C-alpha cells in the first residue's frame, strides 16, 4: 500500500521508512491484522508530528510449519556397458522443508530431480537439485546436497561348490535323499561389480534342489541359486543333478 504524508518539511524530511510491527509470538494461525503505521528516521527512531493519509494497514499473515523428510533419489538412463554403480550416498539423508501445515502433512519424502546415469563412468560427486512441490521451500537454502556415486567395473568370477552347499526343499514326509551323481563338483560363473563379487564366496552360497512331488527313485533335478544383490549367475555347471530319494 501507498500512504501520503503531511507535516512540517523538517519532520517529513527525516522519514526514511514506514513500517508496521507484528508480534509473531502471539500468532498461532493464519490471520488478518489491522496494524498502525510507524514512521522512522535513518537511525530507526520514531518520527512524530506527521499526518498520514492511512494510519493503519491491513496485513494478512500465513503461518508456515516445518517438517523433516527423507530424500529420495530419482535417476534416468543406465550406466554404460561394463559400469556397475555399487552405492549411492547423500551428504545428508533428510531435509527440513517449510510450508503450509496441510501441504506438509501429505509429503513423506522429497524427490531429487533426475540424475542422468548415462554420464556416470567413474566414482564421482554430483550436486543435487530437489524437486520441491509448489509452495514448499527448504529451511536452509544455502546448504548444498551432494550425491556420491560409487562405481565398480563389471567383472566375472568363477566359484566351485560341493555337495555341502546343497539345500533341498519340499522333500516328502518320511523320505530321505542322497546324490546319485559321481561328480559332486558344481561350478558357478558370476558377473557383477568388484565390491559385490568380493562379498560372494563358496561359504555363503547355497544351491537349491526342489524335490516337490518326487517319490522314491532316481530323479534329475535342476539346480537353482538364490538371488544375490548386485550379482548375476551367468551359468551353472552342471545345470542339474541326479539324486536318489529313498
C-alpha positions in Angstrom: 0.0 0.0 0.0 1.0 3.6 -0.5 0.4 6.4 2.1 0.7 10.2 1.8 2.5 12.2 4.5 1.6 15.7 5.6 3.5 17.9 8.0 6.4 20.3 8.5 9.1 19.8 6.0 11.7 19.4 8.8 9.8 16.4 10.1 8.8 14.9 6.8 12.4 15.1 5.5 13.6 12.9 8.5 11.4 10.0 7.4 13.3 7.1 5.8 10.9 4.2 6.3 7.2 3.5 7.1 6.5 0.1 8.7 4.1 -2.0 10.7 5.2 -4.2 13.6 3.9 -7.7 14.1 4.4 -9.6 17.4 4.9 -13.1 15.9 5.0 -14.7 19.4 1.2 -14.2 19.8 0.2 -15.7 16.4 -0.5 -19.4 16.0 -2.9 -19.5 13.0 -3.4 -17.7 9.7 -4.9 -14.3 10.5 -5.6 -10.7 9.3 -4.4 -7.8 11.4 -5.1 -4.1 11.2 -1.8 -2.6 12.4 -0.7 1.0 12.9 1.9 2.5 10.6 5.1 3.7 12.2 7.4 6.3 10.7 11.2 6.0 11.3 14.3 8.1 10.6 17.6 6.7 9.3 18.5 5.6 12.9 15.3 3.7 13.4 13.9 6.3 15.7 10.1 7.2 15.6 9.2 10.4 13.8 6.3 12.3 15.4 4.1 15.2 14.3 3.4 13.9 10.7 -0.1 13.2 9.5 -0.7 10.0 7.5 -3.4 9.5 4.8 -3.8 6.0 6.2 -2.8 5.4 9.8 -3.5 1.6 9.7 -2.6 -1.1 7.2 -4.4 -4.5 6.9 -1.9 -7.3 7.0 -2.7 -11.0 6.1 -0.3 -13.5 7.7 0.1 -17.1 6.8 1.8 -19.3 9.4 4.2 -21.9 7.9 5.2 -25.2 9.5 8.4 -27.2 9.2 8.9 -30.9 8.6 11.9 -33.2 8.2 11.6 -35.7 5.4 14.0 -38.2 3.7 15.5 -37.5 0.2 14.5 -40.0 -2.5 16.8 -40.4 -5.5 15.4 -40.4 -9.0 17.5 -41.4 -11.9 17.2 -41.6 -15.7 19.1 -43.8 -18.2 21.5 -46.6 -17.4 25.3 -46.7 -16.9 27.4 -47.7 -19.9 28.2 -51.3 -20.6 30.8 -52.6 -18.2 30.0 -50.0 -15.5 28.3 -51.0 -12.2 27.0 -48.5 -9.7 27.5 -50.2 -6.4 26.4 -47.5 -3.9 24.7 -44.1 -3.7 25.4 -41.9 -0.6 23.8 -38.5 0.1 25.8 -35.9 2.1 22.6 -35.7 4.2 19.7 -38.2 4.2 17.0 -35.8 5.3 16.0 -32.2 4.6 13.9 -29.7 6.6 11.1 -28.2 4.5 8.8 -25.3 5.1 5.2 -24.7 4.0 1.6 -24.7 5.0 0.8 -27.4 7.5 -1.9 -29.0 5.4 0.5 -29.3 2.5 3.3 -30.7 4.6 1.0 -33.4 6.1 0.8 -35.0 2.6 4.6 -35.0 2.0 6.6 -38.1 3.2 9.7 -37.6 1.1 11.3 -35.2 -1.4 12.4 -36.5 -4.8 15.6 -35.3 -6.4 15.5 -34.0 -9.9 16.6 -37.0 -12.1 20.3 -37.8 -12.2 21.4 -39.0 -15.6 23.3 -42.3 -15.2 24.4 -42.4 -18.8 27.0 -39.7 -17.8 28.5 -41.7 -15.0 31.6 -43.7 -15.8 33.7 -43.4 -12.6 33.2 -42.7 -8.9 32.1 -39.1 -8.6 30.2 -36.5 -6.6 27.1 -34.8 -8.1 25.4 -31.6 -6.9 21.7 -32.5 -6.3 18.7 -30.3 -7.0 15.4 -31.2 -5.2 12.0 -31.4 -6.9 10.1 -29.3 -4.4 6.3 -29.2 -4.7 4.7 -25.8 -5.2 4.6 -23.7 -2.1 7.3 -25.8 -0.3 10.8 -24.4 0.5 13.9 -25.6 2.1 14.5 -24.2 5.6 18.3 -23.9 4.8 18.6 -22.7 1.2 22.3 -22.2 1.3 23.3 -25.8 2.1 24.2 -27.9 -0.9 23.2 -31.6 -1.2 25.9 -33.8 -2.6 25.4 -37.3 -4.0 28.4 -39.6 -4.0 28.1 -42.3 -6.7 30.5 -45.2 -6.3 31.3 -47.1 -9.5 32.8 -50.6 -9.9 33.9 -52.2 -13.1 31.8 -55.3 -14.2 33.8 -58.5 -13.7 33.3 -62.2 -13.8 34.1 -64.7 -11.0 34.2 -68.5 -11.0 33.2 -70.3 -7.8 33.5 -74.0 -7.2 31.0 -75.6 -4.9 30.5 -79.1 -3.4 27.6 -81.1 -2.1 27.9 -79.3 1.2 26.4 -76.2 -0.5 23.2 -78.1 -1.4 19.9 -77.4 0.3 16.8 -79.5 -0.6 13.3 -78.1 -0.5 9.9 -79.8 -0.3 11.2 -83.3 0.4 8.2 -85.6 1.1 7.4 -86.8 4.6 9.4 -89.8 5.9 11.7 -89.7 2.8 15.5 -89.2 2.6 17.7 -88.3 -0.3 21.3 -88.6 -1.5 23.3 -87.7 -4.6 23.3 -90.3 -7.3 25.9 -88.3 -9.3 29.5 -89.4 -9.0 30.6 -85.8 -9.9 29.8 -83.7 -6.8 31.5 -80.6 -8.0 29.4 -77.6 -9.1 30.7 -74.5 -10.8 29.1 -71.1 -10.9 30.1 -68.3 -13.2 29.1 -65.0 -11.7 29.0 -61.4 -13.0 28.9 -58.2 -11.0 30.7 -55.2 -9.7 34.0 -55.8 -7.9 32.7 -54.8 -4.5 29.6 -57.1 -4.8 31.7 -60.1 -6.1 34.1 -59.7 -3.2 31.2 -60.5 -0.8 30.5 -63.8 -2.5 32.4 -67.0 -1.7 31.8 -70.7 -1.5 30.8 -70.5 2.1 27.8 -68.1 1.7 26.2 -69.5 -1.5 23.5 -72.2 -1.3 22.3 -74.1 -4.3 18.7 -75.3 -4.1 17.1 -78.6 -5.3 13.3 -78.6 -5.3 12.0 -82.1 -4.6 8.3 -81.3 -4.6 6.1 -84.2 -5.6 9.1 -86.5 -6.2 8.7 -90.1 -4.9 11.3 -92.8 -4.2 13.7 -93.5 -7.1 16.3 -91.7 -9.2 15.5 -88.2 -10.4 17.3 -85.4 -12.3 16.7 -82.1 -10.6 17.5 -78.6 -11.9 19.9 -76.5 -9.8 18.7 -73.0 -8.7 20.6 -70.3 -6.8 19.2 -67.6 -4.6 19.4 -64.1 -6.0 22.4 -62.1 -4.8 22.5 -58.3 -4.5 24.4 -56.8 -7.5 25.5 -60.3 -8.8 24.1 -62.3 -11.7 24.5 -66.0 -12.2 25.7 -66.3 -15.8 26.0 -70.1 -15.8 25.7 -73.2 -13.6 27.7 -76.4 -14.5 26.1 -78.9 -14.4 22.6 -77.4 -14.7 21.1 -80.4 -12.9 22.0 -83.2 -10.5 20.9 -86.8 -10.2 19.6 -87.7 -6.8 18.1 -90.7 -5.2 15.1 -90.5 -3.0 14.5 -93.4 -0.6 
